[in-house]
Amino acid sequence: MTKTIRFILLFFILFLGSLYAQLPKTDPLYNTIMSKDSLLFSVGFNTCNVKQTEAMLSDRLEFYHDKGGFSDKKKFITDFKNGLCKSPSDYRSRRVLDNESTQIFPLYQNGKLYAAIQNGSHFFYEKEGSSTEKLVGEAKFTNLWLLENGEWKLTRSLSFDHHAKESIDQKTVFNNDQQIESWLKENKIPTLGLGIIESGELKQVKVFGNSKENIPAPYNTYFNVASLTKPVTAMVALRLISLGKWKLDEPLDKYWIDPDISNDPKHKKLTTRIILSHQTGFPNWRWMNTDKKLNFQFEPGTKYQYSGEGFEYLRKALEAKFKKSLEQLAQELIFQPYKMYDTGYIWGQHIDEKRFAIGYNEKGISYPTEKNKTPNAADDLHTTIEDYGNFMVNVMKGKGLMSDVFREMIRKQIKTKENKYFGLGFEIYDLGNEDYALSHGGADQGTRCIAFILPKSGKGLLIFTNVDDGYKVYEKLVLHYLGEEGKKIVNIENSK
């Protein structure tokens, strides 16, 4: 029988086997095959343990490789000794199984189990000498394990679709926590928090990396989310409007006038709508001006200019009216109703500093931690993925908002670029066919964070990082978790 015919017959047999029911992960046979895989690769191949590797292979081994051709057992072991393991002190190649991709199918003859098929994917890591290990490739495989005298032996193996790291399917990487950890190390991201929203509910909360040097980041890691503070402040105001205690278009000079602009009549045009849609005419921060004073750079309500000062202006008006701090108002209107028990504008005694993700610059040098004693309406909110995920879910559902207030929140108040607008407290991506996404980002020293919700599909994504260039992981995560809508968001962001 020629090798070509033998290969076709083998593939046909394996295909037939795959028609049988896939075993659940709780099945004893599934765990047995996974154990044998670990003995073959984790204990054998990955450590250049030739004896262990050889013990797991049948004497009848047939190994088919899309790059290296056909090998029997003798050739496979010879190549293993003289190739990867010729100088094991200088070179290492490690194969890691993608557990999520693994499928196990039993094969029976006359009602008796005699073999099992294992399908899946594996990743390859390499390092030269003592250098950092890097993910370099991925491949698919189909293995046939046979019972020989009561022992499971790898008898046939097809290894195919080998490709370099650049072409790795991100779905595979992001569905495997171990691969995400490796990916983050490559990108020098100390801590990553992910919140995945599906069907209008926060389905997954994941935190990777270390919150501090050599301290694994816990599930409830605190992040400073910078300008993701602003949507929370916006929702405080919108809740008050829904309760009939505040007005969207009422001039704020009734409650507060900043001394720096008291002689400028343009202050009479400032309203909550103007502030939440960033049309105040203020600079982002007054300290950016030469004289460090607040001023109008254009007529309020005529164009867009992002401004933290506007939100601080709103805070002072709210606090003057209600005789409560923004922290107190948020606790009553947002944090307690939305179950955000680990969130605050103020660094209080309740914060466990061991849980806080310290911020870093691109060179790995840490920044001092901001510990606000008074609320800032635009910056430095401390929260967790779970808390802010609950917040975004409640925003998506319009919890606590009158329907007309919700409509104003998602209305395109001002255009910022093609297919992108500001509503009230949130950026709006026009995805076409009346579909849209609400979003906001946060950027400050040692923090890059962003959050998205898609009210029509019920999907959403939170990405929190604690490094100046954390934004570099946004695009791949958005494309993976938000699918076609994510592609549209990325295209809008990348357009001129």
C-alpha atoms as one frame of an Amber mdcrd trajectory, in Angstrom:
protein
   0.000   0.000   0.000   1.454   3.372  -1.020   1.821   6.188   1.483  -0.774
   8.254  -0.415  -3.411   5.521  -0.244  -2.565   4.829   3.387  -2.949   8.518
   4.200  -6.344   8.702   2.451  -7.599   5.605   4.278  -6.344   6.967   7.575
  -8.041  10.311   7.034 -11.271   8.533   6.032 -11.202   6.434   9.195 -10.588
   9.481  11.364 -13.389  11.364   9.617 -15.816   8.518  10.276 -14.740   8.471
  13.888 -15.526  12.150  14.246 -19.119  11.437  13.306 -19.600   9.732  16.656
 -20.541  11.716  19.732 -17.851  13.951  21.145 -17.074  13.143  24.773 -17.847
  15.721  27.448 -14.932  16.981  29.523 -16.277  15.116  32.532 -15.990  11.712
  30.815 -13.237   9.436  32.230 -11.930   8.650  28.727 -11.628  12.372  27.946
  -9.497  12.850  31.044  -7.445   9.741  30.252  -6.519  10.950  26.778  -5.741
  14.430  28.088  -3.464  12.832  30.664  -1.659  10.826  27.964  -1.272  13.995
  25.891   0.321  15.704  28.890   2.723  12.798  29.458   3.725  12.849  25.802
   4.261  16.593  25.427   4.458  18.351  28.804   6.635  15.657  30.383   8.314
  14.307  27.235   8.543  16.604  24.217   8.735  19.927  26.070  11.628  18.796
  28.293  13.581  16.799  25.698  12.820  13.657  27.710  13.401  11.170  24.884
  12.693   8.119  27.009   9.294   9.430  28.132   8.361  10.500  24.596   9.331
   7.122  23.146   7.310   5.270  25.805   4.102   7.029  24.706   4.484   6.071
  21.027   3.345   2.859  19.402   5.954   0.868  17.514   3.555   1.217  14.571
   3.573   5.034  14.741   2.786   6.887  11.539   3.362  10.632  11.787   2.214
  12.944   8.984   3.475  16.545   8.996   2.481  19.155   6.420   6.025  20.587
   6.423   8.276  17.684   7.366   6.586  14.814   5.555   6.063  11.256   6.804
   7.886   9.626   9.735   7.705   6.242  11.375   8.675   5.843  15.033  12.368
   5.357  14.347  12.639   8.461  12.169  10.493  10.522  14.547  12.741   9.736
  17.537  15.927  10.250  15.522  14.731  13.647  14.299  13.677  14.554  17.834
  17.123  13.697  19.262  19.130  15.327  16.498  16.880  18.314  15.914  15.046
  20.054  18.749  17.032  18.307  21.447  20.492  18.303  19.893  21.556  21.206
  22.123  18.800  21.463  24.748  20.768  23.921  26.882  20.777  26.459  24.042
  17.361  25.938  22.489  13.872  25.081  23.649  10.634  24.545  21.760   7.493
  24.060  23.774   4.177  22.752  22.552   1.070  23.876  24.500  -2.321  22.293
  23.959  -5.278  24.614  23.457  -7.675  22.918  25.850 -10.696  24.727  24.448
 -10.085  23.310  20.979  -9.726  19.690  22.120 -12.271  17.103  21.020 -12.197
  13.427  22.022 -14.174  10.730  20.158 -14.288   7.055  21.252 -14.020   4.207
  18.706 -15.672   0.840  19.340 -15.488  -2.578  17.731 -18.180  -5.099  18.616
 -19.193  -2.847  21.483 -15.683  -2.746  22.935 -13.589   0.404  23.182 -10.357
  -0.004  21.254  -9.258   3.530  20.241  -9.868   7.266  20.604  -9.487  10.210
  18.248  -8.156  13.486  19.580  -8.639  16.653  17.518  -7.367  20.070  18.482
  -4.847  22.854  18.119  -1.522  23.514  19.736   0.759  26.502  20.080   4.530
  26.578  19.761   6.819  28.685  21.943  10.531  29.160  21.456  13.387  30.781
  23.286  17.056  31.160  22.540  19.284  30.596  25.550  17.940  32.577  28.498
  15.910  35.041  26.436  12.192  35.587  26.878   9.971  32.828  25.537   7.841
  33.883  22.575   4.768  32.481  20.881   5.906  31.670  17.348   3.270  29.464
  15.740   0.147  27.348  15.784  -1.003  24.117  14.137  -3.937  21.741  14.134
  -3.670  18.040  14.797  -5.583  14.773  14.714  -4.241  11.948  16.864  -5.311
   8.312  16.937  -4.695   6.645  20.295  -4.895   2.829  20.357  -5.174   0.470
  23.283  -2.193  -1.884  22.987  -2.078  -4.554  25.682  -4.078  -2.319  27.964
  -1.877   0.764  27.377  -2.824   3.844  25.384  -0.291   4.523  22.642  -0.170
   7.249  20.006  -0.385   5.272  16.762  -1.291   7.807  14.064  -0.784  11.547
  14.100  -1.583  14.240  11.544  -0.013  17.651  12.210  -1.125  20.331   9.758
  -2.005  23.977   9.112   1.237  25.202  10.653   1.494  28.960  10.520   3.498
  31.738  12.093   2.459  33.853  15.051   1.317  36.779  12.893  -1.434  34.661
  11.340  -2.651  33.033  14.546  -6.413  33.028  14.887  -7.164  35.470  17.701
 -10.298  33.514  18.591  -8.102  30.626  19.691  -5.776  32.861  21.672  -8.499
  34.814  23.445 -10.460  31.688  24.332  -7.475  30.356  26.234  -6.473  32.162
  29.419  -2.929  30.824  29.273  -2.499  32.234  25.780  -3.842  35.612  26.902
  -1.280  35.690  29.717   1.507  35.007  27.211   0.120  37.577  24.771   0.085
  40.211  27.522   3.695  39.484  28.454   4.699  39.949  24.817   2.900  43.300
  24.763   4.255  44.303  28.198   0.819  44.805  29.747   1.199  44.357  33.536
  -2.527  43.973  34.264  -5.554  43.486  32.022  -9.154  43.463  33.153 -11.841
  42.183  30.782 -15.598  42.364  31.160 -17.694  40.553  28.560 -21.371  41.477
  28.247 -23.716  39.148  26.356 -27.507  39.185  26.052 -27.629  42.275  28.232
 -25.829  40.653  31.156 -22.267  40.730  32.473 -21.279  37.155  31.643 -17.524
  37.105  32.269 -15.061  38.988  34.418 -11.387  38.189  33.867  -8.291  39.814
  35.314  -4.814  38.839  34.105  -1.279  39.654  35.182  -0.049  41.233  38.408
  -1.560  44.145  40.298   1.887  44.763  41.784   5.259  43.186  41.162   4.955
  39.421  41.701   1.456  39.772  43.194  -1.210  38.130  40.976  -4.080  40.477
  40.220  -7.274  39.309  41.943 -10.703  39.012  40.343 -11.748  42.243  42.100
  -8.679  44.328  41.261  -9.143  48.070  41.636  -8.296  50.183  38.580  -8.050
  53.941  38.242 -10.232  54.362  35.142  -9.414  58.018  34.446 -12.066  59.552
  32.158 -14.405  56.598  32.510 -15.386  58.699  35.526 -17.327  61.036  33.227
 -20.121  58.587  32.226 -20.789  57.947  35.920 -21.102  61.673  36.597 -23.346
  61.978  33.555 -25.621  59.248  34.886 -25.875  61.028  38.251 -27.204  64.091
  36.440 -29.500  62.067  34.165 -30.952  60.200  37.160 -31.714  63.520  38.859
 -33.359  64.752  35.650 -35.467  61.586  35.509 -36.521  62.164  39.125 -37.634
  65.701  38.252 -34.985  67.242  40.529 -32.744  68.712  37.829 -33.237  70.113
  34.340 -31.225  69.272  31.244 -31.424  72.726  29.689 -31.579  74.960  32.745
 -28.718  77.514  32.892 -26.265  76.504  35.613 -25.500  80.049  36.712 -28.485
  79.717  39.016 -26.326  77.415  41.157 -22.688  78.093  40.274 -20.523  80.635
  38.436 -16.783  80.080  38.310 -14.946  83.232  39.410 -12.620  83.037  36.395
 -15.533  83.547  33.966 -17.944  85.573  36.102 -17.472  88.660  33.922 -17.962
  86.769  30.664 -21.666  86.668  29.673 -21.109  83.368  27.861 -21.377  81.591
  31.235 -25.154  82.139  31.050 -25.309  79.632  28.181 -23.866  76.740  30.167
 -26.343  73.903  30.728 -26.106  70.226  31.628 -26.730  69.289  27.977 -23.888
  71.547  26.807 -21.507  70.045  29.385 -22.372  66.358  28.878 -21.894  66.711
  25.110 -18.597  68.642  25.450 -19.746  71.898  23.866 -18.771  74.285  26.679
 -15.907  76.005  24.875 -13.649  75.272  27.870 -10.140  73.835  27.533  -9.733
  70.275  28.806  -8.119  71.685  31.980  -7.516  75.299  32.973  -3.936  74.536
  33.989  -3.219  74.043  30.297  -3.675  77.793  29.800  -0.701  80.097  30.271
  -2.423  81.966  33.107  -3.892  78.713  34.591  -7.372  80.293  34.527 -10.631
  78.998  33.066 -11.822  80.677  29.881 -14.109  80.229  26.893 -12.291  79.352
  23.678 -15.483  79.576  21.612 -19.196  80.238  22.029 -20.866  77.443  24.086
 -23.065  75.126  22.043 -21.442  75.857  18.680 -18.911  73.037  18.379 -17.238
  70.097  20.110 -14.193  70.289  22.373 -13.502  67.646  25.009 -13.328  69.170
  28.482 -12.855  67.807  31.971 -13.428  71.331  33.282 -17.014  71.161  32.054
 -17.735  68.123  34.235 -16.113  69.780  37.236 -18.321  72.817  36.585 -21.370
  70.527  36.651 -20.182  68.918  39.899 -19.981  72.274  41.640 -23.460  73.212
  40.457 -24.926  69.894  41.638 -23.222  70.083  45.014 -24.416  73.687  45.497
 -28.011  72.732  44.685 -28.272  69.503  46.694 -25.881  70.342  49.549 -24.221
  66.952  49.094 -20.903  65.919  47.632 -20.814  64.178  44.257 -19.655  61.061
  46.112 -22.827  61.114  48.247 -25.082  61.714  45.253 -23.432  58.877  43.303
 -23.748  56.491  46.232 -27.481  57.172  46.469 -28.301  57.322  42.753 -25.781
  55.003  41.070 -23.413  52.957  43.224 -25.981  51.363  45.535 -28.813  50.829
  42.983 -26.363  49.440  40.387 -24.519  47.249  42.938 -21.217  49.073  42.514
 -19.943  48.377  46.006 -16.245  48.718  45.118 -16.484  52.079  43.340 -15.803
  55.616  44.486 -14.547  59.052  43.524 -12.677  59.262  46.830  -9.816  57.053
  48.011 -11.416  55.943  51.264 -10.478  53.657  54.117 -12.538  50.864  52.544
 -10.037  50.474  49.697  -7.700  47.517  50.090  -4.515  48.894  48.539  -3.203
  45.363  47.916  -5.974  45.002  45.311  -5.053  48.166  43.415  -3.347  47.876
  40.012  -0.413  50.274  40.174   0.056  52.305  36.990   3.216  52.096  34.868
   4.810  53.931  31.993   6.018  52.170  28.845   9.409  51.483  30.438   7.873
  49.686  33.409   8.416  52.524  35.888   5.510  52.946  38.306   3.573  56.151
  38.964   2.400  57.389  42.381  -1.161  56.321  43.128  -3.777  59.083  43.006
  -5.653  59.099  46.327  -8.299  61.795  45.956  -9.804  63.178  49.142 -12.475
  65.112  47.243 -14.447  63.975  44.181 -13.336  64.847  40.673 -16.279  64.585
  38.286 -14.049  63.900  35.282 -11.140  61.765  36.489  -9.656  59.224  38.919
 -12.679  57.029  39.687 -11.545  53.785  41.340 -13.558  50.735  40.399 -13.463
  47.073  39.392 -14.368  45.281  36.174 -17.418  43.763  37.865 -18.674  47.096
  39.197 -18.176  49.017  35.970 -19.611  46.090  34.015 -22.755  46.319  36.160
 -22.829  50.048  35.480 -22.666  49.582  31.714 -25.372  46.902  31.779 -27.660
  49.267  33.676 -26.888  52.084  31.234 -27.715  49.737  28.344 -31.088  48.986
  29.924 -31.742  52.605  30.882 -32.292  51.617  34.498 -33.539  54.565  36.541
 -33.975  56.793  33.493 -37.227  58.075  32.048 -37.637  56.959  28.425 -37.344
  60.508  27.110 -34.129  61.039  29.103 -32.668  57.812  27.721 -33.529  58.962
  24.190 -31.684  62.223  24.812 -28.676  60.309  26.170 -28.334  58.263  22.978
 -29.229  61.124  20.629 -26.410  62.476  18.453 -25.871  65.823  20.170 -22.706
  66.799  18.290 -20.609  65.207  15.528 -16.964  64.513  16.363 -15.902  62.667
  13.168 -17.515  60.621  10.390 -20.057  58.204  11.931 -19.041  59.220  15.451
 -20.857  61.608  17.776 -21.202  62.633  21.392 -24.481  62.037  23.157 -24.956
  62.858  26.815 -21.918  61.459  28.608 -21.160  58.823  25.966 -19.635  58.661
  22.520 -21.957  57.212  19.883 -20.779  55.068  16.965 -23.244  54.951  14.077
 -22.982  51.355  12.838 -25.616  51.688  10.115 -29.116  50.211   9.831 -30.115
  52.144  12.980 -27.581  50.177  15.025 -25.194  51.986  17.357 -22.615  51.553
  20.091 -22.107  53.674  23.207 -18.569  54.066  24.440 -16.118  56.042  26.500
 -12.394  55.788  27.103 -10.038  56.728  29.890  -6.397  57.809  29.596  -4.077
  59.113  32.248  -0.649  58.328  33.633  -0.556  54.566  34.118  -4.032  53.796
  32.867  -5.707  53.136  29.525  -9.296  51.908  29.722 -12.279  51.725  27.401
 -15.845  50.422  27.523 -18.448  49.634  24.839 -22.075  48.604  24.878 -24.311
  47.697  21.940 -27.873  48.094  23.220 -29.564  46.409  20.237 -27.552  43.184
  20.388 -27.033  43.244  24.148 -23.255  42.893  23.766 -20.550  44.884  25.454
 -16.884  44.915  26.360 -14.720  46.501  29.043 -10.935  46.704  28.702  -8.902
  48.040  31.645  -5.099  48.257  31.586  -2.558  49.889  33.899   0.125  51.093
  31.490   0.552  54.168  29.286   0.412  52.228  26.020  -2.320  49.798  27.039
  -4.390  51.057  24.109  -2.320  48.846  21.770  -4.352  45.766  22.799  -7.752
  47.407  22.209  -8.238  46.615  18.535  -7.674  42.849  18.676  -9.881  42.495
  21.739 -12.666  44.584  20.189 -12.536  42.575  16.949 -12.669  39.290  18.829
 -15.366  40.010  21.399 -17.623  42.344  19.400 -17.418  40.584  16.016 -18.942
  42.410  13.050 -19.966  45.375  15.194 -16.395  45.504  16.462 -15.100  45.677
  12.887 -17.359  48.644  12.220 -16.143  50.405  15.367 -12.506  49.812  14.408
 -13.143  51.063  10.866 -14.710  54.254  12.211 -11.772  54.803  14.557  -9.233
  54.194  11.815 -10.949  56.476   9.298  -9.677  59.990   8.815
